[in-house]
């Protein structure tokens, strides 16, 4: 499970069980930098992964948009997730 999380960018979610796994490297870096340049901090990563769990979808753009509505995020963190979703849509 740990290596699976690492190879999928540092975290992944099983939408059927609503289980989120985070790799220790991402925790140590306080987030992740996407291959397209988006930098997500730990709260944004968790919101993104919970977006997968909430929607039951493996679509990362949907997860970032859904995660942007998570409680406890700052306005900048919300906007960062929405920007992430736009960039994901462009690389699809």
Protein Blocks (a to p, Z undefined) as FASTA:
>chain_A
ZZmmmmnoopacdfknopacddfklmmnopaddfkopacdfklmmmmmmmmmmnopabfk
lmmmmmmmpghiafklmmmmmmmmmmmmmmZZ
